[in-house]
């Protein structure tokens, strides 16, 4: 692992030339930079402040650990030498992004600050270098908005101001502080701010929901900026090596000409299809697809790739396993087996019982659609169907069961409501926006880019059909889905029967059979619906809805049960395999 100097304690350079860094130490984002650089892809130079530094920050009373400030200067010096630029310089200035990166992917949960190192001198230098005072002013406005909100804690909607002077005035008016002109002070404060973002309400809620350890902390990647908003030959986008909705092996993504990365993922604007890049810059588009194919092959999984084009040059910024729908998870797992990339057992480990249950959720009754009133439509970001009361805030979504969260766009501050909501609908944003990515991670039905329809939905009972990307008035009836009609599920079932510790049948089973559904619960004093029923000694088979739960199935396996009677086989087979793995 390469370090900045022999004495460096808190920094690592993920340059692709040295040994693979420890992902737990440098975080997923920096590890992906190393991986892309090792494949010969074009990556802006960077260094990373490790997760050890994050832990030391909190252990030391929320102060940067001893020596880190000096090491940051050494890291920046390396970027300056690599690019022939100067941090805070009055000619050829160096600007950097300061990005969070936990060992476990948590998209959109922690903070990123772009264009850091900006001062009044830098604005003049950037205008002289690019020949565009408008570009320099826009970079300035963006930086001051990021810094004011994420570092100084300004709650005003700073993006609504049209120039940096107005942004700075709003920050001073609210906080009593201005953005510092010292780039080193900016950098140190930004690193501390990113550390702090690992313990925000949204990050804690996300980790809790996904069963991620709360003490992971975050690394901080400091990377030379590239500008997708520089000119007509620049832009930014997100590309999936396989379709995250269907799982099909096809490029799927969005591109925003003259934009920065946060524009795409924030959902504040709706980007264009990736075909726009193919039309504007076919060579860059071909290079991007080739890079995506290599990353998919090397990663042995579908990839979520962030990229920027600056004046016709492609820069790769991140690659990570893609968040995907349950449908996509199943198809990708099966196709990777067919491609000879993974084994059937690997495929079974990549699909959870919860994902299969989600995939088998009911769909809107076709007969009801014929007479349903359509209230709006948009882009399906995560399939599924949900009905409920449309609410406007994440707090209402937490308070009202089965509600539908309606937002102009979502941000990390909405995550607690997104976790609670039955579905999410946004007015702006595309299929790679914050709302889309987080909803896929949650397997929550989501429609984005609903244009002007959103404002009239709040307060109504609606049905969100995120399979078709449509919103209907009222609560529409649904019909069930049969796993026997799904070819991919049938293949997984066949493989699972070879590896699972139990058999699953639909009707007759070896005697004696314990039927939990036949228990006279009314006669049980102080009955606890969450309790696991006591399984009689010698039982060979069990039936009952309770055995769809992991704890009840564990009890059955511990009791020596060999057969489970269930209408749907795969969730039970996968859960039993997961329980078997836990014992190893």
Helices and strands as residue ranges (DSSP letters): E 11-12, H 23-38, E 46-49, H 51-59, H 68-83, E 86-87, E 93-94, E 96-101, E 112-116, H 120-130, H 133-150, G 158-160, H 164-175, H 183-197, H 201-210, E 219-224, E 235-240, E 252-257, H 261-266, E 272-273, H 275-280, H 282-299, E 303-310, E 313-321, H 326-338, H 344-350, H 353-359, E 363-364, H 366-369, E 374-377, E 379-382, E 385-391, H 394-399, E 404-407, G 412-414, H 415-420, E 423-426, H 434-442, E 445-448, G 451-456, E 461-465, E 470-473, E 478-479, G 483-485, H 487-499, E 503-505, E 513-515, G 516-518, G 521-523, E 541-543, G 545-548, H 550-558, E 563-565, H 569-582
